[in-house]
Amino acid sequence: MANETTFDISAVFSNLVETAGKIGQQQVDLLTNGFKSLTTAVEPLGKAALELPGNVVNTVTQTFQNVTTAIVPKK
């Protein structure tokens, strides 16, 4: 009787629940890290897209002022 192996169902169930919890946590971590990476990649593009129209307007305004200054006679 000393060499009999016992089957501990509570330990098996505990290990199963622990493993499922770890897999679930890894899924959440994967999604969180993916979202952070996507945000980090998109942020500079969004910033540039917002700054571009302002830069174009400034360039056009400066060009218009330079052309006006060249055309209008000086006093």
VMD Tcl script that builds the backbone (N, CA, C; Angstrom):
set m [mol new atoms 225]
animate dup $m
set s [atomselect $m all]
$s set {name element resname resid chain x y z} {
  {N N MET 1 A 0.802 -1.185 0.000}
  {CA C MET 1 A 0.000 0.000 0.000}
  {C C MET 1 A 0.855 1.263 0.000}
  {N N ALA 2 A 2.080 1.173 0.417}
  {CA C ALA 2 A 2.923 2.357 0.517}
  {C C ALA 2 A 3.299 2.888 -0.858}
  {N N ASN 3 A 3.315 2.028 -1.869}
  {CA C ASN 3 A 3.716 2.453 -3.206}
  {C C ASN 3 A 2.538 2.911 -4.073}
  {N N GLU 4 A 1.344 2.960 -3.526}
  {CA C GLU 4 A 0.191 3.387 -4.306}
  {C C GLU 4 A 0.274 4.883 -4.584}
  {N N THR 5 A -0.106 5.246 -5.786}
  {CA C THR 5 A -0.151 6.666 -6.139}
  {C C THR 5 A -1.575 7.154 -5.928}
  {N N THR 6 A -1.674 8.317 -5.378}
  {CA C THR 6 A -3.003 8.872 -5.145}
  {C C THR 6 A -3.288 9.929 -6.201}
  {N N PHE 7 A -4.523 9.989 -6.607}
  {CA C PHE 7 A -4.947 10.937 -7.611}
  {C C PHE 7 A -5.670 12.064 -6.891}
  {N N ASP 8 A -4.989 13.220 -6.815}
  {CA C ASP 8 A -5.538 14.350 -6.078}
  {C C ASP 8 A -6.296 15.254 -7.054}
  {N N ILE 9 A -7.600 15.083 -7.090}
  {CA C ILE 9 A -8.420 15.835 -8.034}
  {C C ILE 9 A -8.389 17.333 -7.751}
  {N N SER 10 A -8.257 17.723 -6.496}
  {CA C SER 10 A -8.226 19.150 -6.171}
  {C C SER 10 A -6.956 19.806 -6.708}
  {N N ALA 11 A -5.840 19.099 -6.687}
  {CA C ALA 11 A -4.595 19.646 -7.230}
  {C C ALA 11 A -4.689 19.772 -8.743}
  {N N VAL 12 A -5.296 18.791 -9.382}
  {CA C VAL 12 A -5.456 18.853 -10.836}
  {C C VAL 12 A -6.353 20.035 -11.210}
  {N N PHE 13 A -7.457 20.176 -10.510}
  {CA C PHE 13 A -8.387 21.268 -10.777}
  {C C PHE 13 A -7.724 22.623 -10.504}
  {N N SER 14 A -6.962 22.689 -9.437}
  {CA C SER 14 A -6.258 23.925 -9.094}
  {C C SER 14 A -5.253 24.299 -10.175}
  {N N ASN 15 A -4.498 23.324 -10.656}
  {CA C ASN 15 A -3.518 23.569 -11.719}
  {C C ASN 15 A -4.212 23.982 -13.015}
  {N N LEU 16 A -5.354 23.367 -13.302}
  {CA C LEU 16 A -6.105 23.702 -14.507}
  {C C LEU 16 A -6.610 25.148 -14.453}
  {N N VAL 17 A -7.160 25.537 -13.319}
  {CA C VAL 17 A -7.652 26.903 -13.153}
  {C C VAL 17 A -6.501 27.897 -13.213}
  {N N GLU 18 A -5.386 27.558 -12.598}
  {CA C GLU 18 A -4.215 28.443 -12.620}
  {C C GLU 18 A -3.700 28.627 -14.045}
  {N N THR 19 A -3.640 27.542 -14.806}
  {CA C THR 19 A -3.171 27.614 -16.186}
  {C C THR 19 A -4.126 28.437 -17.045}
  {N N ALA 20 A -5.412 28.230 -16.867}
  {CA C ALA 20 A -6.400 29.008 -17.619}
  {C C ALA 20 A -6.286 30.491 -17.268}
  {N N GLY 21 A -6.050 30.794 -16.015}
  {CA C GLY 21 A -5.877 32.183 -15.600}
  {C C GLY 21 A -4.652 32.818 -16.225}
  {N N LYS 22 A -3.575 32.058 -16.294}
  {CA C LYS 22 A -2.353 32.580 -16.914}
  {C C LYS 22 A -2.561 32.834 -18.402}
  {N N ILE 23 A -3.260 31.922 -19.067}
  {CA C ILE 23 A -3.530 32.107 -20.500}
  {C C ILE 23 A -4.398 33.334 -20.710}
  {N N GLY 24 A -5.409 33.494 -19.878}
  {CA C GLY 24 A -6.266 34.670 -19.981}
  {C C GLY 24 A -5.498 35.958 -19.748}
  {N N GLN 25 A -4.618 35.964 -18.772}
  {CA C GLN 25 A -3.817 37.156 -18.477}
  {C C GLN 25 A -2.871 37.467 -19.628}
  {N N GLN 26 A -2.329 36.433 -20.256}
  {CA C GLN 26 A -1.441 36.659 -21.395}
  {C C GLN 26 A -2.204 37.262 -22.569}
  {N N GLN 27 A -3.457 36.845 -22.745}
  {CA C GLN 27 A -4.288 37.428 -23.810}
  {C C GLN 27 A -4.509 38.923 -23.546}
  {N N VAL 28 A -4.822 39.259 -22.308}
  {CA C VAL 28 A -5.046 40.660 -21.946}
  {C C VAL 28 A -3.768 41.461 -22.130}
  {N N ASP 29 A -2.638 40.909 -21.694}
  {CA C ASP 29 A -1.353 41.605 -21.853}
  {C C ASP 29 A -1.028 41.809 -23.332}
  {N N LEU 30 A -1.315 40.808 -24.147}
  {CA C LEU 30 A -1.039 40.905 -25.577}
  {C C LEU 30 A -1.863 42.016 -26.211}
  {N N LEU 31 A -3.139 42.077 -25.882}
  {CA C LEU 31 A -3.993 43.140 -26.415}
  {C C LEU 31 A -3.559 44.515 -25.916}
  {N N THR 32 A -3.211 44.603 -24.646}
  {CA C THR 32 A -2.779 45.883 -24.075}
  {C C THR 32 A -1.498 46.372 -24.747}
  {N N ASN 33 A -0.531 45.483 -24.888}
  {CA C ASN 33 A 0.730 45.871 -25.526}
  {C C ASN 33 A 0.530 46.225 -26.995}
  {N N GLY 34 A -0.346 45.499 -27.678}
  {CA C GLY 34 A -0.645 45.813 -29.075}
  {C C GLY 34 A -1.271 47.185 -29.214}
  {N N PHE 35 A -2.197 47.503 -28.310}
  {CA C PHE 35 A -2.841 48.816 -28.346}
  {C C PHE 35 A -1.838 49.922 -28.054}
  {N N LYS 36 A -0.953 49.695 -27.081}
  {CA C LYS 36 A 0.068 50.703 -26.767}
  {C C LYS 36 A 0.999 50.922 -27.962}
  {N N SER 37 A 1.397 49.842 -28.615}
  {CA C SER 37 A 2.284 49.956 -29.777}
  {C C SER 37 A 1.597 50.699 -30.916}
  {N N LEU 38 A 0.339 50.392 -31.143}
  {CA C LEU 38 A -0.414 51.068 -32.203}
  {C C LEU 38 A -0.545 52.553 -31.907}
  {N N THR 39 A -0.840 52.886 -30.663}
  {CA C THR 39 A -0.967 54.287 -30.266}
  {C C THR 39 A 0.359 55.017 -30.437}
  {N N THR 40 A 1.445 54.376 -30.052}
  {CA C THR 40 A 2.767 54.983 -30.182}
  {C C THR 40 A 3.123 55.220 -31.645}
  {N N ALA 41 A 2.698 54.322 -32.525}
  {CA C ALA 41 A 3.008 54.467 -33.945}
  {C C ALA 41 A 2.128 55.524 -34.609}
  {N N VAL 42 A 0.864 55.615 -34.216}
  {CA C VAL 42 A -0.080 56.514 -34.878}
  {C C VAL 42 A 0.036 57.952 -34.380}
  {N N GLU 43 A 0.454 58.133 -33.149}
  {CA C GLU 43 A 0.508 59.473 -32.553}
  {C C GLU 43 A 1.326 60.472 -33.378}
  {N N PRO 44 A 2.554 60.152 -33.788}
  {CA C PRO 44 A 3.315 61.124 -34.597}
  {C C PRO 44 A 2.658 61.411 -35.949}
  {N N LEU 45 A 2.015 60.395 -36.535}
  {CA C LEU 45 A 1.348 60.609 -37.818}
  {C C LEU 45 A 0.170 61.568 -37.663}
  {N N GLY 46 A -0.585 61.401 -36.599}
  {CA C GLY 46 A -1.697 62.295 -36.343}
  {C C GLY 46 A -1.235 63.713 -36.090}
  {N N LYS 47 A -0.150 63.834 -35.349}
  {CA C LYS 47 A 0.401 65.166 -35.048}
  {C C LYS 47 A 0.855 65.850 -36.338}
  {N N ALA 48 A 1.527 65.107 -37.199}
  {CA C ALA 48 A 1.995 65.673 -38.462}
  {C C ALA 48 A 0.821 66.053 -39.360}
  {N N ALA 49 A -0.220 65.219 -39.355}
  {CA C ALA 49 A -1.390 65.512 -40.180}
  {C C ALA 49 A -2.093 66.781 -39.708}
  {N N LEU 50 A -2.069 67.040 -38.418}
  {CA C LEU 50 A -2.689 68.262 -37.907}
  {C C LEU 50 A -1.822 69.496 -38.155}
  {N N GLU 51 A -0.517 69.337 -38.151}
  {CA C GLU 51 A 0.381 70.473 -38.355}
  {C C GLU 51 A 0.525 70.846 -39.833}
  {N N LEU 52 A 0.325 69.884 -40.713}
  {CA C LEU 52 A 0.537 70.117 -42.144}
  {C C LEU 52 A -0.338 71.238 -42.714}
  {N N PRO 53 A -1.642 71.259 -42.478}
  {CA C PRO 53 A -2.440 72.375 -43.032}
  {C C PRO 53 A -1.988 73.746 -42.528}
  {N N GLY 54 A -1.621 73.837 -41.264}
  {CA C GLY 54 A -1.124 75.104 -40.725}
  {C C GLY 54 A 0.155 75.535 -41.409}
  {N N ASN 55 A 1.038 74.601 -41.653}
  {CA C ASN 55 A 2.293 74.928 -42.338}
  {C C ASN 55 A 2.046 75.372 -43.781}
  {N N VAL 56 A 1.086 74.726 -44.442}
  {CA C VAL 56 A 0.763 75.114 -45.816}
  {C C VAL 56 A 0.200 76.529 -45.849}
  {N N VAL 57 A -0.699 76.836 -44.921}
  {CA C VAL 57 A -1.275 78.188 -44.863}
  {C C VAL 57 A -0.189 79.217 -44.588}
  {N N ASN 58 A 0.722 78.930 -43.672}
  {CA C ASN 58 A 1.818 79.869 -43.385}
  {C C ASN 58 A 2.699 80.083 -44.608}
  {N N THR 59 A 2.992 79.017 -45.330}
  {CA C THR 59 A 3.831 79.132 -46.521}
  {C C THR 59 A 3.146 79.973 -47.592}
  {N N VAL 60 A 1.864 79.725 -47.810}
  {CA C VAL 60 A 1.113 80.493 -48.813}
  {C C VAL 60 A 1.053 81.966 -48.403}
  {N N THR 61 A 0.828 82.231 -47.134}
  {CA C THR 61 A 0.756 83.611 -46.642}
  {C C THR 61 A 2.088 84.324 -46.834}
  {N N GLN 62 A 3.180 83.657 -46.488}
  {CA C GLN 62 A 4.503 84.275 -46.671}
  {C C GLN 62 A 4.801 84.518 -48.146}
  {N N THR 63 A 4.432 83.571 -48.987}
  {CA C THR 63 A 4.658 83.739 -50.424}
  {C C THR 63 A 3.853 84.920 -50.960}
  {N N PHE 64 A 2.602 85.008 -50.533}
  {CA C PHE 64 A 1.759 86.124 -50.954}
  {C C PHE 64 A 2.340 87.456 -50.499}
  {N N GLN 65 A 2.838 87.515 -49.267}
  {CA C GLN 65 A 3.437 88.751 -48.764}
  {C C GLN 65 A 4.686 89.115 -49.553}
  {N N ASN 66 A 5.497 88.118 -49.896}
  {CA C ASN 66 A 6.720 88.392 -50.659}
  {C C ASN 66 A 6.384 88.887 -52.054}
  {N N VAL 67 A 5.386 88.284 -52.683}
  {CA C VAL 67 A 4.983 88.722 -54.023}
  {C C VAL 67 A 4.414 90.124 -53.954}
  {N N THR 68 A 3.597 90.410 -52.952}
  {CA C THR 68 A 3.010 91.740 -52.796}
  {C C THR 68 A 4.094 92.773 -52.559}
  {N N THR 69 A 5.060 92.433 -51.750}
  {CA C THR 69 A 6.161 93.363 -51.481}
  {C C THR 69 A 6.966 93.640 -52.742}
  {N N ALA 70 A 7.133 92.647 -53.576}
  {CA C ALA 70 A 7.905 92.824 -54.821}
  {C C ALA 70 A 7.131 93.650 -55.839}
  {N N ILE 71 A 5.817 93.545 -55.847}
  {CA C ILE 71 A 5.011 94.244 -56.855}
  {C C ILE 71 A 4.703 95.683 -56.463}
  {N N VAL 72 A 4.322 95.900 -55.220}
  {CA C VAL 72 A 3.915 97.226 -54.781}
  {C C VAL 72 A 5.138 98.148 -54.747}
  {N N PRO 73 A 4.993 99.321 -55.350}
  {CA C PRO 73 A 6.137 100.247 -55.352}
  {C C PRO 73 A 6.412 100.806 -53.961}
  {N N LYS 74 A 7.675 100.994 -53.689}
  {CA C LYS 74 A 8.075 101.534 -52.387}
  {C C LYS 74 A 8.015 103.058 -52.435}
  {N N LYS 75 A 7.670 103.655 -51.306}
  {CA C LYS 75 A 7.567 105.117 -51.235}
  {C C LYS 75 A 8.896 105.729 -50.922}
}
mol reanalyze $m
mol bondsrecalc $m
mol representation Tube
mol addrep $m
